[in-house]
Amino acid sequence: MAGAGWYEAAVALTWDHQFNAQWGVTSMLGATQLLQQAARSPLTERKTSPTVAVYASYRY
């Protein structure tokens, strides 16, 4: 049984750009690292997971 405490650490960088009054884009780049017992679990496939996302937005 896992004890209390921190089980992951995450960092992310986001960037927003507005093209005009209606259109914009948001992008994100990040990573999550499992810590301590969570990283040593036999159920864990990866200790570090990358995250990438790009969102387009339209205002009407």
C-alpha positions in Angstrom: 0.0 0.0 0.0 1.3 3.4 -1.0 1.9 5.9 1.8 1.1 9.6 1.8 3.3 12.2 0.1 4.3 13.4 -3.3 3.8 10.9 -6.2 4.6 13.1 -9.2 6.2 16.3 -10.3 5.1 18.2 -13.5 6.3 21.2 -15.4 4.6 22.9 -18.4 5.2 25.9 -20.7 2.3 27.5 -22.5 2.2 30.1 -25.2 -0.9 32.0 -26.4 -1.1 34.0 -29.6 -4.1 36.0 -30.8 -4.1 36.3 -34.7 -7.0 38.8 -34.8 -10.2 39.6 -32.8 -11.6 36.1 -33.6 -8.8 33.6 -34.1 -6.2 32.5 -31.6 -3.9 29.5 -30.8 -2.6 28.1 -27.5 0.2 25.6 -27.4 1.6 23.7 -24.4 4.8 21.6 -23.9 5.4 19.8 -20.6 6.5 16.7 -18.8 5.4 14.6 -15.7 7.8 12.6 -13.7 6.7 9.9 -11.2 8.4 10.0 -7.8 9.4 7.5 -5.1 7.1 4.5 -4.8 5.0 5.4 -7.8 8.1 5.3 -10.0 9.1 1.8 -8.6 5.6 0.3 -9.0 5.4 -2.8 -11.2 2.4 -1.2 -12.9 4.4 1.7 -14.1 5.4 1.6 -17.8 7.1 4.9 -17.9 8.6 7.2 -15.2 8.5 10.3 -17.4 5.6 11.2 -19.7 5.7 14.1 -22.2 2.8 16.3 -22.9 2.2 18.3 -26.1 -1.0 20.2 -27.1 -2.1 22.8 -29.6 -5.5 24.4 -29.4 -7.2 26.7 -31.9 -9.9 29.1 -30.7 -12.5 31.1 -32.5 -14.6 33.8 -30.9 -17.9 34.9 -32.4 
